[in-house]
Amino acid sequence: MAQLSDYRLLSFDVYGTLVDWEGGILAAFQPILVKANAQFTREHLLTVYHELERDQQEKTPDMPYAQLLATVHPVWAERLGLPVPTVAESLEFGESVGHWPAFPDTVDALRRLSQHYKLVVLSNVDRASFAKTNAGSLQGFPFNLILTAQDVGSYKPDLRNFEYMLNTVKDKFDIDPAQVLPTAQSQFHDHHPARKVGLKSVWIERPGATMGNLAENLYDWRFDTLGEMADAVERQ
């Protein structure tokens, strides 16, 4: 039976796992809702947003994430029957990614996990947006390697992102795929494609999360928070 301690490297999805992307997205969309005096359930807003983001990522796999957010913003408003935002409002929404908050357990858990593993980012964002997040809510945490959708030229769940990561960590650290453990919230973006390339994975479920959920949950270990995972690693 495999143990968490058998692995040498964790690859992280960031937004949804380390950073509260749902809260960040909703906060950044709030001005549009307030202006229109409109109310929707959190689940409806996020379900519509996630569908639009996924479609846009498939259409424009090489578009930087902040630009992609700005592109989705007016379509999201229109889909909800809200007035079309100004270009400036959409650009501001796109730029918000760098200011989304980390979950309260994230930074401490990363520090603890870094005692046992190399920590690698495999994120669906652009380099500039991640740099803002890393300098901001992630408190400058020193990841061993940062790989973004911009580096790969495609967005997860494209298998190329995982293959790129595996090839890079083999070249850089001489770590084999069997010693790599994707650690993520999203079933859609991370766990299902990780399984397709033969990797085991850790599901950080983040109770209440909406985006990236699928009917079938694939994972080898499950925790509500990254802090709980760090506790389990330390016990081992």
C-alpha positions as CSV (number, residue, x, y, z in Angstrom):
1,M,0.0,0.0,0.0
2,A,1.5,3.3,-1.1
3,Q,2.2,5.9,1.6
4,L,2.4,9.7,1.2
5,S,6.0,9.5,2.4
6,D,6.9,7.3,-0.6
7,Y,6.9,10.4,-2.9
8,R,9.6,13.0,-3.6
9,L,7.6,15.8,-5.3
10,L,4.2,17.4,-5.1
11,S,2.8,19.2,-8.1
12,F,0.2,21.8,-7.1
13,D,-2.7,23.3,-8.8
14,V,-2.8,26.8,-7.2
15,Y,-6.1,28.5,-7.9
16,G,-8.7,26.4,-6.0
17,T,-6.2,24.4,-4.0
18,L,-3.8,27.0,-2.5
19,V,-5.7,30.1,-3.4
20,D,-9.5,30.7,-3.0
21,W,-10.3,31.3,-6.7
22,E,-14.0,31.0,-6.2
23,G,-14.0,33.7,-3.5
24,G,-11.6,35.8,-5.6
25,I,-13.7,35.5,-8.8
26,L,-17.0,36.3,-7.0
27,A,-15.4,39.3,-5.2
28,A,-14.1,40.7,-8.5
29,F,-17.5,40.2,-10.2
30,Q,-19.3,41.9,-7.3
31,P,-19.2,45.5,-8.8
32,I,-21.3,44.3,-11.8
33,L,-23.9,42.7,-9.5
34,V,-24.1,45.7,-7.3
35,K,-24.5,48.1,-10.2
36,A,-27.3,46.0,-11.6
37,N,-28.8,45.3,-8.2
38,A,-28.8,41.7,-9.2
39,Q,-28.7,38.6,-7.0
40,F,-27.8,35.0,-7.9
41,T,-26.8,32.0,-5.9
42,R,-23.1,31.4,-5.5
43,E,-23.5,28.0,-7.2
44,H,-25.3,29.4,-10.2
45,L,-22.7,32.2,-10.7
46,L,-19.8,29.8,-10.5
47,T,-21.4,27.1,-12.6
48,V,-22.0,29.6,-15.5
49,Y,-18.5,31.1,-15.1
50,H,-16.7,27.7,-15.1
51,E,-18.5,26.6,-18.3
52,L,-17.5,29.9,-20.0
53,E,-13.9,29.7,-18.8
54,R,-13.5,26.1,-19.9
55,D,-14.9,26.9,-23.4
56,Q,-12.6,29.9,-23.8
57,Q,-9.6,27.9,-22.7
58,E,-10.4,25.3,-25.4
59,K,-10.8,28.0,-28.0
60,T,-7.7,30.0,-27.2
61,P,-5.2,27.7,-25.4
62,D,-2.4,30.1,-25.8
63,M,-4.2,33.2,-24.4
64,P,-2.6,34.4,-21.1
65,Y,-5.0,33.8,-18.2
66,A,-5.5,37.4,-17.2
67,Q,-6.5,38.2,-20.7
68,L,-8.8,35.2,-20.8
69,L,-10.5,36.4,-17.6
70,A,-11.1,39.8,-19.2
71,T,-12.5,38.1,-22.3
72,V,-14.9,35.9,-20.3
73,H,-16.1,38.8,-18.1
74,P,-18.5,40.5,-20.5
75,V,-19.8,37.1,-21.8
76,W,-20.5,36.1,-18.2
77,A,-22.5,39.3,-17.6
78,E,-24.4,38.9,-20.8
79,R,-25.2,35.2,-20.0
80,L,-26.7,36.4,-16.6
81,G,-28.8,39.1,-18.3
82,L,-26.7,41.9,-16.9
83,P,-25.5,45.1,-18.6
84,V,-22.3,44.6,-20.6
85,P,-19.3,45.9,-18.6
86,T,-16.9,48.5,-19.9
87,V,-13.6,47.4,-21.3
88,A,-11.9,49.0,-18.3
89,E,-14.1,46.9,-15.9
90,S,-13.3,43.7,-17.8
91,L,-9.6,44.5,-17.7
92,E,-9.8,45.1,-14.0
93,F,-11.6,41.8,-13.6
94,G,-8.7,40.1,-15.5
95,E,-6.1,41.7,-13.3
96,S,-7.9,40.6,-10.1
97,V,-6.3,37.1,-10.3
98,G,-3.1,38.4,-8.6
99,H,-5.1,39.6,-5.6
100,W,-7.2,36.5,-4.9
101,P,-6.6,35.4,-1.3
102,A,-4.8,32.2,-0.2
103,F,-6.7,29.8,2.0
104,P,-5.7,30.4,5.7
105,D,-3.9,27.0,6.0
106,T,-1.9,27.3,2.8
107,V,1.4,29.0,3.5
108,D,2.0,27.2,6.8
109,A,1.2,23.8,5.1
110,L,3.6,24.6,2.2
111,R,6.4,25.3,4.7
112,R,5.8,22.1,6.5
113,L,5.5,20.0,3.3
114,S,8.7,21.5,1.9
115,Q,10.5,19.7,4.6
116,H,9.6,16.4,2.9
117,Y,9.1,17.1,-0.8
118,K,10.1,19.3,-3.7
119,L,7.1,21.6,-4.4
120,V,6.2,22.4,-8.0
121,V,3.5,24.7,-9.4
122,L,1.5,23.4,-12.3
123,S,-1.1,26.2,-12.8
124,N,-3.6,27.3,-15.4
125,V,-2.4,30.9,-15.3
126,D,0.2,33.2,-16.9
127,R,3.6,33.9,-15.4
128,A,2.8,37.5,-14.5
129,S,-0.4,36.7,-12.7
130,F,1.2,33.9,-10.7
131,A,4.1,36.2,-9.8
132,K,1.6,38.7,-8.3
133,T,-0.1,35.9,-6.3
134,N,3.2,34.5,-5.1
135,A,4.4,37.9,-3.9
136,G,1.0,38.6,-2.4
137,S,-1.2,36.1,-0.6
138,L,1.4,33.3,-0.9
139,Q,3.9,35.5,1.0
140,G,6.8,34.9,-1.4
141,F,6.8,31.2,-0.8
142,P,9.9,29.7,-2.6
143,F,8.6,26.9,-4.8
144,N,11.2,24.6,-6.4
145,L,9.7,25.1,-9.8
146,I,6.9,27.2,-11.4
147,L,5.2,25.9,-14.6
148,T,2.2,27.7,-16.0
149,A,-0.3,27.3,-18.9
150,Q,1.7,30.0,-20.6
151,D,4.9,27.9,-20.5
152,V,3.1,24.8,-22.0
153,G,0.8,26.6,-24.5
154,S,-2.3,24.7,-23.3
155,Y,-4.6,24.7,-20.3
156,K,-5.4,21.7,-18.0
157,P,-7.0,19.2,-18.3
158,D,-4.9,18.9,-21.5
159,L,-2.6,16.0,-20.9
160,R,0.3,18.0,-22.4
161,N,0.5,20.1,-19.2
162,F,1.1,17.0,-17.1
163,E,3.5,15.5,-19.6
164,Y,5.5,18.8,-19.7
165,M,5.7,18.8,-15.9
166,L,6.8,15.2,-15.7
167,N,9.5,15.7,-18.4
168,T,10.7,18.9,-16.7
169,V,11.0,17.5,-13.2
170,K,12.9,14.5,-14.6
171,D,15.3,16.8,-16.4
172,K,15.7,19.2,-13.5
173,F,15.6,17.0,-10.4
174,D,16.0,13.4,-11.8
175,I,12.6,12.6,-10.2
176,D,10.6,9.8,-12.0
177,P,6.8,10.0,-12.6
178,A,6.3,7.3,-9.9
179,Q,7.6,9.7,-7.3
180,V,5.4,12.7,-8.4
181,L,2.1,13.3,-6.6
182,P,-0.4,15.9,-8.0
183,T,-2.2,17.7,-5.2
184,A,-5.3,19.6,-6.2
185,Q,-8.9,20.5,-5.6
186,S,-10.3,20.2,-9.2
187,Q,-11.4,16.8,-10.4
188,F,-11.9,18.2,-13.9
189,H,-8.5,20.1,-14.3
190,D,-6.3,17.8,-12.3
191,H,-7.4,14.4,-10.9
192,H,-8.9,12.9,-14.1
193,P,-6.0,13.9,-16.4
194,A,-3.5,12.9,-13.7
195,R,-5.0,9.4,-13.7
196,K,-4.9,9.3,-17.5
197,V,-1.1,9.8,-17.4
198,G,-0.7,7.1,-14.7
199,L,-0.3,9.3,-11.6
200,K,-1.8,8.9,-8.2
201,S,-3.2,12.1,-6.7
202,V,-4.2,13.8,-3.4
203,W,-7.6,15.5,-3.4
204,I,-7.7,18.7,-1.3
205,E,-11.5,18.8,-1.4
206,R,-12.0,22.3,0.0
207,P,-15.6,21.7,1.2
208,G,-18.2,23.9,-0.6
209,A,-16.1,24.2,-3.8
210,T,-18.2,24.2,-7.0
211,M,-15.9,24.6,-9.9
212,G,-14.1,21.6,-11.3
213,N,-16.4,19.1,-9.7
214,L,-17.4,16.0,-11.7
215,A,-19.8,13.1,-11.0
216,E,-16.9,10.7,-10.5
217,N,-14.2,11.5,-7.9
218,L,-10.8,10.1,-8.6
219,Y,-8.1,10.3,-5.9
220,D,-5.8,8.2,-3.8
221,W,-5.8,10.3,-0.7
222,R,-8.4,13.0,0.4
223,F,-8.2,15.9,2.8
224,D,-10.4,18.9,3.4
225,T,-7.4,21.2,3.6
226,L,-3.7,21.3,2.8
227,G,-3.0,21.7,6.5
228,E,-4.6,18.3,7.1
229,M,-2.4,16.8,4.5
230,A,0.7,18.3,6.1
231,D,-0.5,16.8,9.5
232,A,-0.8,13.3,7.9
233,V,2.7,13.6,6.3
234,E,4.2,14.5,9.6
235,R,2.5,11.6,11.3
236,Q,4.0,9.2,8.8
